[in-house]
Amino acid sequence: MTSVRVAARTRRTPGQRRWPMIIGFLAPALLIYLLFVIYPIAQGIRYSGYDWNGLKPLTDWVGFENFRKIFADSSFIGAMKHNAVILVLSLALQIPFALGLAVLLNQRLRGRAFMRMMFFAPYVVSEVVTAVVWRQLMRPSGFLDHVMSGVGAEGLTQEWLANPRIVLYSVFFVVTWKYFGFHMILLLAGLQQIPAELREAAAIDGATFRQTFRHVTLPLLGPTLRISVFLSIIGSLQLFDLVWVMTGGGPINASNTMATYMIDWGFRRLQIGYASAVSVIVFGISLVVALAYQRWVLRRDVKGALTTMGA
Amino acid sequence: MGKENEHVRYTLKRLFMLLAVLALVATACGSDSEDTTTTEAPITIRWWHIQNSDPGLTTWQNVADEFMAAHPNVTIEITVQENEAFKSTLQTNLQAGDPPDLFQSWGGGGLAEQVDAGFVQDITEASASWIDNLSAAGNSLFNIDGVQYGAPFNLGAVGFFYNTALFEEAGIAAPPATWEELLTDVQLLKDAGITPISVAAGDKWPAMFWWAYLAVRIAGADGVAQAVADGSWDAEPFVKAGEELKRLIDMDPFQPGFLAAPWDGAEGSASTMNGRDTAMVLMGQWAPGTIRSNSADGTGIDDVIGWFPFPVVEGGAGVATDVFGGGDGFVVGINAPPETVDFLGYISSLDVANRLGESGGTLPVVKGSEGSVTDPQMVAVVEYLAAGTYMQLYLDQVTPPAVGAAINDAVQELFAGVSTPEQVAGKIAAAARGE
């Protein structure tokens, strides 16, 4: 008994000695995390229960009234739908497009490096600059319309940002323009980690290009693809800067996202309590989606990483 | 190996040099800030304004420099921000309980909320010696229940800026005096192949001007005051205002893409006016300046621009001399030193007001400074203001921010054709009653 206990203690001692060091190294980061992440979240949750304009003392406790109002407001429901549309379109169009380009630019092509750079370039430009430039390009009889009539498609020109039925798709187009290059580079990096021998082996076995892609490339690209999808989902849920600068959520809320709706209520109407409730909802949705995705989709990838560390 | 060592040594050397430079910079900065202490008790006035372009920017800098020269112990720290940025930064500062000493305000509902929260100073007594030199209408914007919280420096009115050449081309002899005449003129302009109206419905507030001015003309001063007080925006005159506006909107008189158009900028409604194919815009006195700044040669449409007031609506309770507009002023933060009010008094002096008037773009409010305004369009606005029987502050500013935003949103929906006049009035009333 004693010998076992002694053995256990000696085994534990280095760990105990390490504690002060762990705390010492962790403290600064933890403090900043608590102060700038956890504390504001807690405050946001607290404010969400008040009718508060951000100035007067916090006295008008209204319980869940803000949440009831938010879900009764058709423009918030609209904003949620817009986020969902952007999300679905991103997954359905943007990522396959990025994947296609990545596969293409993984081949030996003339000017490959140049094309990679060109496709990646929009991602480097800041979102506000992107939005300002596209707002100019898409204005009535602006550059886009001129180009379209130049190629004989003047019948297809639209009021890209002024038509409430079209504006969301215009925004999606710019989102895609800005981010497909990022996903392309991500997937390209994934593709390059796949050993060429596997594809060569498949080719020797007589697999067609399509079969190789379906049964070799795609499964091995899985982890990268799942990360790409994850970033795309989070990006769609939090979409703000581009929309705010390009359309301000309008016209008539037709391009509102949850984030622009929140800023509009917080900083234009100065209903900080109400806007805090919106932020709690957005936080909740993002959290649930992120956790669910990690639990069911990313689990294999994450587990893999942990096993390596344990060994 | 040897080469690698050399490389390491070289890197280290550079690192030390960098550290040495940093240390030098740090000490230099440190000693610099210690040197500024003076013998007199130093006072700092933090002044936030939004005149981020000339002539206003320079005028304010000069005014601050002059005051500092006359009061050596006073330092005026100026923070200049663009309008929207100012609003959100101010909000953040107020939430932190740290209002600037002197800051831009439009009076009305926004000021009332700041006063309610105790962020603004009562300057009734401190300003008593000079406040009556200013226009009473202007002062009233910064006066709540008999207490003065600030002073105006600019007071303007909304009206039509129009292209006289295009009106002539369409065969319109004189600007319209009634709403029906305006609608007729819009049709005449359309028939002549001219876009009648430029409106920045993307920014919302320029569209709101249309509904608001109609409301002022139809409900009259008392009707609007009543609605501001009790939220009865769904009363009959306001529905009527929406119906009249709908008649205009149904004529499709606006420039392409007006629903997304901002006021300023290349795709904005001011640029549209500068394009010389659009006849008129309903806007405040700053319009000629914005049109100029959106033109290549900086003169805009100065050669053909004219001004006329909003026409009367037959059967409405309002008269042609009821002014819809507003102004800019400065209010004094709760923690501001007493010198701040002296400085505000200097800003409100006849000398400064004359300079503001001469520089253009500002309509000074100090009595006797009217003559300093020489720009013909501005003179028209000044004369209209002087003859004014009643001043209605911008609806999105006289009401609390939440109601103001609801007015802007609802009117935009009317312009987009997705809400009826009844729905517009109902939505505004609902927001005003906190539903």
Interface residues (C-beta under 8 A of the other chain):
Chain A: N53 G54 L55 K56 R135 Q136 R139 P140 S141 G142 E159 L161 A162 N163 P164 V167 T247 G248 G250 P251 I252 N253 D264 F267 R268 R269 L270 Q271 I272
Chain B: K87 S88 Q91 L94 Q95 E113 Q114 D116 A117 F119 A201 G202 K204 Q255 P256 G257 F258 L259 A260 A261 A266 E267 P400 P401 A402 G404 A405 A406 D409 Q412 E413 A416 V418
